């Protein structure tokens, strides 16, 4: 695990990016990013964050390894990196492998573990404080309430004080060895993994240049004219399969989207465009979908046919599932039940 890559991933998450985009920025893939989140309980690791300039990066160690193998002198390597020759000398002396050779990946790992000086967690050392916190958590008190109460009960004993963040990290970061992971169910969110806190408006929208449902023309609301559709996905067992639904708002007529190869944005886009082409022009007035990432390419759907006159005229996005018409929700519910029975 390269510290710089992990920290790039967490920094992107805190900026409001999704796991997929954060993983791409770190040079990896979504599943690896999900593993990092689960392994750390959703809490950004401290080690490797805001590395000082005196610390060698992985790319610098790669440069040292290549130059050293080519027989370059330490002064030449240092001049190329803009480092002191003593820095290169110490690096080659400290982080050699057992056989005497130097490899950037193993050197970086050794430096990473050597630099960690873990301070024992307060709740791991102070057993009385830990018991008190665990009892209050089991009473469904929040970490903020526990912190405030401890200050009142022990005003002259700072050793019995603890911050809310310490309680959260002791639950979610098991390497701290303080509180049991199963106490997470006692928190009011009940989450087993902590989610990053974002400021209002910081979260990135899944659908670029989305047209909100509030901008949908009023004539669509009364269902007086057929040709206005609402769509959604029904996800199968373990998120492995999906089918799409298109429900006409006036009549409740339903069409299904066949998605045999998955439900990524480009796959939903192509299936939806092909289905729209089967409709008469008079029934291609509008399409309303939720804000799922599968509708990232909604503009391509809006101009599905090469002839603009035969394209769906507008695509809008719901802010909540409750905005879907009752007919659409009832149809989706019955289809979900049917597919559930078939999968069993």
N, C-alpha and C positions, 0 to 999 in steps of 0.2 A: 504494500500500500504506500503510494507516494503522497507525502503530507500535503504538498502544494496542490495536487489534483483534488484531494478531499476537501481542502479549504475553499478552493474555487467553486466546487459543487455546493457547499453550504452557503457560501456568500451569494450565489445565484438564487438559492432557495429563499434567503432572507430578503432579497430584492423583489420577491414576488413571482419568480419563475416557477414553472411546473417541473416535476422531477425529470421528465424527458428532456426539456430544454436545459436544465441545470447539468444533467449528465453529459449532454453534447458539449457544453462549454468546458467541462472538465476532461473532455476527450475520452469519454466512456459511453456506456449504454444504459438504458433505463433500469434494467434489472439490477445492475451493479449499484446504481444510485439508490434503489429501493433497499438493497442489502445494507448500505451504509446507514440509511435512516433507521432501519429496524435494529441494527447492531448498537446504535447509540441512543435508542429510545426516543428518537426525534429531537435530541439535544445536540447542538453543534459542539464538537469536541474542542477543548481549549488548546491542546497541543498542536503546534504548527500554525496557529492563528497569529497574524501580524508578525511574521518572522523578521528579526532585525537584519540589517544589511550585513552584519559580520557573519551570519550563518550562510554556509554554502548551500546553494540550491541543487536540485537533482541534475539540472542541465549543466551546471558548472562541474559537478562530479563526473558527468559523462565526458566533458571536455578534458578534465584532468586524466581520466582513464585512457582516453584515446591518445592524448599527447604523450603520456608516460610510456605507453606501449610502443609508441613510435620512436622512443629514445630521446625526446626533448628534455632539456634541462629544466630544473625547478624554476629558475629565473625566467626562462622563456615562457613557461606555462603561466607563471604569475603575471607576466607582462601582458599576455594575451587576454587574461581574465580581468586585469585591472586589480589584482590582489597582491598582497605582500608575499614574497617568497617563503617566509616563515609559515604563512597560512597553508600553502601547498605542501610544505615539508611536514607539518603536523598532521595534515589530512592523510598523506601517504603512510605516515608512521602509525597513526592510531587505527585506521580503518582498513588495514590489509586483511585479506583472508588468511586462514590458517596455513595455507600453502605458500604464503608470501606474495601472492599476486594481488592486484587491486581491481575491483569491479565496482562500477558506480552503484548498481542496485543494492548489493550487500553493504557497501560503505554507507549509503544513505540510510539503510535500515539500522545499522549499528549506531550511527550518529543520532538517529531519532530516539532509540531506546536509551542511549546514554544521556541525552538531554532531559529526559523526563525525571523530575524529582517529585513524585506524587506526595502531596500533603494528605495525611489521613483525614477523612471526612469527620466533621464534628459529631455527627449522629452515629458514626461507627465507634468513636472513642468514648463519648459520654453516654453510658448505658442508661442512666437515669433519665436523661433528656430524650433518648431514643424511645424508651418505654412510654414516656409522657406523650410524645408526638404520635406514636402508633395508637395509643388509646383514643386520643382526640380524633385521629383520622377515621377510626372505626365508628366513631359517633357521627360521622359525615360532616365534621367541621372542615372548613376550607383552610389551606395553609396560611392565608392572611389572617383568619380568625385565631388560629393556633399561635401565630407569631405575636399578635396583639395581647392575647391572654397570658402568654408567658412573661411579657413585660410587666403586666399588672401583678401576677402572682409572685414573681421573683425580681422586684425592682432593684435590688442591690447585688444580684448574682448574675453577671454577664455570661457565665458559663452555661446558664440555663436559657440563654437567648438564642434564637435562630431566625434566619431570614426565610421568607416564603420560597425564594429561589433555591435555597439549600434543600428544602423539603422536596420540591419538585425534582431536582436533580438526583437526590438520594433515592427517589422512587424509580425514575426513568433510566438513570445511568447505573446499571448494576455493577460496573467495575468499581464504583465507590464503596460497595459493600456495606451500605448503611441500612436502608429500609427494604422490605420485601417488595418484589415486583407486583405481587397480587394485591397490594394496598392501592394500586391504581384504580381499582373498581370502587374504592371508597371516595375518590375524588368526584366532584359533581359532574364532570364530563364523562367519567368512566372510561377514558381512552387508555389503551395499553401503550400507545406511542404518542409522544407529544407532537403537536402540530405547530409550525412556526407562526408567530404572531405577526400580523401585517397591519400597517396603518390603513385607514380608509382610502380607497382608491389606489392602493399600491398593487393589488393583485392584478396580474396580467389577464386580459380578456382572452378566452379561448378562441373567439371568432373575430377575425380582423374586420374592421369597418362594419360591425354588426348593425342591423336595423332593428331597433327595439320594438317590442309588441305595442308600446304606447304610441308608436308612429303608424300603426296599422290603420288603414282607411276605415271610417265608421261604417260604411256599407257592408263590411265583412261581418260586423258584430251581429246584425239582425238576421243573418243567414237567408236573406230574401232571394239571393241569386246563387245558383249552384256554380261550382268551380273553385271554391276556396277550400284548401286542404290543410290538415294538421298531421304532422308526422312525428314518429318517435322510434326508438329501438327497443326491442325486447331481448335482453341478454340471457343467454343460456347458462347451463351449469358450469361453475368455475370460470366464468367469463370466457369460455372457449368458443362459443358460437353466438350468433345473433340473427334476428330477422327484423326487417324494418316494416313499419305500418304507415299507410297513408289513408286517412279517414276524411271523406268529404263532409264539410260542416253541415250542409242543409239536409242531405239524405242519409248520412251515416254509411254510405257505400265505402267499403274498405278494400284496399289493394295491399298486397304483401310484397316486400322487396327481398329477393333471394340474395343472400350474402354467403356463398359457399366458401369464399377464400378469406373471410375475416371482415371486420368492420372498422378498418382504418379510414381516415378521411377520404383518401383517393378511391377506396373501394366503395364506400357509401356514395360518393359523388357520381361514380360511373353508373352504379345500379339505379340511383335516383334519376339521373338524366335519361337513362334508357327507358325507365318506366313512364316518365313525363311525356316522352315522345309518342307513347301509345295513346295519349288522350287527344280528343278533338281540341281545336284552338279555343273554343268557347268555354272549355273546362280547365283552362290553364290560367286562372286569374291570380291566385296567391297561394303561398305555402308558409305555414307557421311551424317552427320546430323549437325544441328547447336549446339550451346553450351548451350542449354536449360537444366535445372536441371533434366528433365525426362530421360536424357541419362547417369545418374550417374552410372548405372550398365551395361555400354556398354561391359565390359569384359565378362559378362555372355551371352550377345547376341552373341559375337564373337565365343563362344564355345557352341552354342545353342544345337547342337545334341551331343549325347553321343559319337558318332564316330567322331573324329577330322576331318576326311576327308570330313565330310558332314557339317562342320561349315563354316560360312562366313569368308573369309580369312583376312579382315581388316576392321576396323571401324575408320573413321577419322571425325574430327570436323571442321566445317567452322568457320572462324573468323568473317565473315559478311554475311548477307543474300545475298549480291550481288554475292557471290561465287557460289550460286546455279545455275544450268544450266537453260537456258531460258525455256526449256520444263517443268522443274519442277515448276518454278514460275508461268507459264501460267496455268498449271494444278491446282495448289493450288489456284490461283485466281478464276478460274471458279468454283471449288468446294466450295470455300468460299461464292461465290455469290449464288450458289444453296442451300447451307445449310442455308444461311441467309433468302432466300425466304421461305424455309420450316419452319423455326422457327417463322416467322410472320404468 
